[in-house]
Amino acid sequence: MNFTGSHILTIDQFQLADVRRIFETAERMEPFALRKRRTQVLQGALLGNLFFEASTRSRFSFAAAFERMGGAVRDMIGFEHTSFQKGESIHDTSRVMSGYVDVMVVRHPEVGKVHEFASATNIPVINSGDGTGEHPTQALLDLYTVQKETKTPVDKIKGLRVAIVGDLRHGRTVHSLVKVMALLDRLDFSFVAPDALQMPAELADLAQERGHKVAMTESLDEGLEGSDVVYCTRLQEERFATAAEAARYRGSYAINRDVFERRCKPTAFLMHPLPRDSRSGAMEISPDMDGHPALAVFRQADNGIAVRMALFVLVLGVADKVESTAQEVGWYVPKKFGPKDV
């Protein structure tokens, strides 16, 4: 893949060699992501962060990644303060923004709308989630986390038992995750969800066509048995027709320390794209997992900075210039970002 000037819209556009190149670049970006060094490689560049759906991590992560390389960010949040309210089309919005910024990150509640933004511009557009469709950069940082947790280069990862738990029907993060993990060698997938919220058949079929094992179950104990990787995702309440319909499934697949340690391998680790729902009766990951060495969710979130930095320098064609303005940082940076970090 020629990254320079390219859109990042779907995992379908990548081969394993492309993923390896992103991860090699992300490893080079880690000192900058961890605030050990700083670079001005994107000084003067502008990012348009266009988020038409709620976000904390993705919006701040993209912004932090861009600004830590010397760039500046302009945010557009929600529909209510935009010219969409006046009937402006996606095409016109995208084309106008192209004259203002150097790259756009777009989140939209409808599948396919980010692709419409990309079709109207020659500047790079990065998909930060389109409805129940995909979230390709989340999948990349998730797989990068698997590479780091297993200490295995991505093109050497094989034979893992991967349990994916929760709302698999509506969760775009797990849709992209299955696609990117399907590029690996001989995985054993366990999709754990109620029948009504199971992984879409086309994604299960894709994994099988690529030579992976696939099992579907409603049983959490059965689904976690012998797992190397557990990936939990929240109930996507905003995708349901009514709150009452969503409430039927709340708290169905809470993972606590007991079930994790009884069913998973001793070397297993637990991932979640966040946010995890901390309301009573809804917690996907129990608080008793906090501080557990296997809880990788915050390491996972931190990894997003390096991966998104890598994507920015690749699509803007400056990956080979990052070191040219590199310096040590002069401000306080803690050794651990969180008091419970392992």
C-alpha positions, 0 to 999 in steps of 0.5 A: 500500500502507498500510504502517502495521501491515502484515506484510512477507511476500512481494514479491508484495504490492508494486507499483513505487510501494511499492518506490519509497516504501521506497527514498525512506525508506531514502535518508532513513535512510542518515545514521543507518545510516552512523552520521553521525546518531542518532535515538530514534524507536523508543525504548521499542519492542521487536523480537522477532527469532525465528530458527529457522534459522542467520543472521548478517547478517539477524539482526544487520542487523535488530537493528542497524537497530532499535537504531540508532533507539532500540529494543530487541531480544529474540532467540529462536534455534533450536528447542531452547530454545523451547516448540516442544519442548513441542508449542506451536503457531506460532499460540500462540507468535505470539500470546503474543509479540504481547503482549511485542513491537511487531514480529516478524522471523521466519526459519523453515526451512519454506515458509509458516511465517512466514505462519502467524506473521503469521496469528495476530497484529495486530502487524507480522511481517517475513519474514526467510526461509522455507525455499526460499520467499522473503526479501523484505527481501533482495530489496529491499536488493538492488534498492536496491543496483542503484539506488545502483550504477547511480545510477538511480531504481528506477522509471527502471531499464530495459534491464539485462542481469542474470546470476543465477548459482548454486543458483537452485532452492533460493536464496530470495534469488534467488526474491524478487529475480526477483519484485522485478526483474520490476517493472522495465522490459525487463530481460534475465535470464540464469539460470546454473546446472546443469539440476538447480539452475535457476530454478523455471519459475514464476519464469522464466515470471513474468519473461517474462509481465512482458515481460522476456527470459529465457535459461537456460544451464549455461555461466558464460562464456555467461551472463556475456557482456555483463552489467551486473549479476552476482548470485551465490549460494552452493550451498544445501547444507542443502537437499539430501538428502545431503552427497554430492549437494550436493558434486557441484556445489561450485565449479562457478560460481566467478567470478574476476577473469579471467572477470568482466573478460573477459565483463562490461561495464566498468561491471558490478558483482558482488553476492552476498547472503552468506555466500560459501563460503570453503572450498577448492573452493567459493568462489563469488567468488574472493579475487582479486575482493577490492578490485575496484571492481566488487565490491559485496557489502559495499556491498550488506550495508551497504545492508541497514541503511537498507532495514530501518530504512525498513521498521521506521519504515513498518510502525510508522507513524513515518516522518514522526517520524524527524527529531524526535529526530535528533542528531549522533553523538559517537563515532568512526566510520571513513570506510570500514568495511573496509580494502579498501573502494572 
